[in-house]
């Protein structure tokens, strides 16, 4: 069966517009300071190629805390909560991973446990209220 060229072009155009619109979608800030495009209610944090977390300070409500870790293009990272030793998320370069950890109110240190990353300053503080 042969598909008319016009149908293929029309379908491709519709798909292109849909993809462009979905890339622009999302709203502003959500719970926990996450940004557009993140899992709803997740804390959005980026592991940078310069071996830093952005942001390095996070806030969340006590209970189940969801973290969405995005790794920049060249370096893999993970997100470990020191006081629990829970590896919450880990991703390869250019990827994103989401994980959860149960936390009571308090201040926690998070870090990347890949060799040399924490020593380079890849850690931050998570304040849970």
C-alpha positions in Angstrom: 0.0 0.0 0.0 1.4 3.4 -1.0 0.8 6.4 1.3 0.3 9.7 -0.5 3.2 12.1 -0.2 0.9 14.9 1.0 -0.3 12.7 3.9 3.3 12.0 5.0 4.2 15.7 4.8 1.0 16.7 6.7 1.7 14.1 9.4 5.3 15.2 9.7 4.3 18.9 10.0 1.7 18.1 12.7 4.3 16.0 14.6 6.8 18.8 14.4 4.4 21.4 15.8 3.4 19.0 18.6 7.0 18.4 19.6 7.8 22.1 19.5 4.8 22.9 21.7 5.5 20.2 24.2 9.1 21.5 24.6 7.7 24.9 25.5 5.1 23.5 27.9 5.2 23.4 31.6 4.6 26.1 34.2 6.6 28.0 36.7 7.9 26.7 40.0 6.3 23.7 41.6 6.5 22.3 45.2 10.1 22.1 46.6 11.5 24.6 44.1 11.6 22.3 41.2 11.5 23.9 37.7 9.4 23.4 34.7 9.7 20.1 33.1 10.5 18.2 36.3 8.5 15.5 38.0 5.7 17.2 39.9 6.8 17.9 43.5 10.4 16.8 42.9 13.4 18.8 43.9 15.3 19.6 40.7 19.0 19.5 41.0 21.7 19.5 38.3 25.0 17.8 38.5 27.3 20.0 36.5 30.3 19.1 34.4 32.3 21.4 36.8 31.6 18.9 39.6 29.0 21.0 41.4 25.3 20.7 42.3 23.0 23.5 41.2 21.5 24.5 43.4 23.6 23.4 46.4 20.9 24.3 48.9 17.5 22.5 48.8 14.4 22.6 50.9 11.6 20.0 51.3 8.8 18.9 53.6 9.3 16.0 55.9 8.2 12.6 54.6 8.9 11.2 51.2 11.3 13.5 49.3 11.6 13.1 45.6 14.8 14.3 43.8 15.2 14.7 40.1 18.9 14.7 39.2 19.9 15.9 35.8 23.5 15.3 34.6 25.1 17.8 32.2 26.5 16.6 28.9 29.9 15.2 29.9 29.9 13.7 33.4 27.8 11.1 35.3 26.8 11.8 38.9 24.7 10.5 41.7 22.8 12.0 44.7 23.5 10.5 48.1 22.1 11.6 51.4 24.9 11.3 53.9 22.9 10.8 57.1 21.0 7.9 55.5 23.6 6.6 53.0 20.7 6.4 50.5 21.7 6.7 46.9 18.6 8.5 45.8 19.3 9.0 42.1 22.1 8.5 39.6 22.5 9.4 36.0 24.9 9.1 33.1 26.1 12.2 31.3 23.3 14.0 29.5 20.5 12.0 31.3 18.1 12.4 34.2 17.0 10.1 37.0 14.4 10.5 39.7 14.4 8.8 43.1 12.8 9.2 46.6 14.0 9.0 50.2 12.1 9.2 53.4 13.4 12.0 55.7 12.4 13.5 59.0 12.8 17.2 59.7 16.4 18.3 60.0 19.4 19.3 57.9 21.0 16.8 55.7 24.2 16.8 53.6 23.9 15.4 50.0 26.8 14.6 47.8 28.0 12.7 44.8 30.0 9.6 45.8 31.7 9.0 42.5 35.5 9.1 42.9 36.9 12.6 43.3 33.5 14.4 43.0 32.8 15.1 46.6 36.5 16.1 47.2 36.0 18.6 44.4 33.1 20.2 46.3 30.2 18.3 44.9 27.9 18.5 48.0 25.1 20.6 49.4 22.6 20.9 52.2 19.0 19.7 52.2 16.8 21.3 54.8 13.7 19.3 55.7 10.9 21.1 57.6 
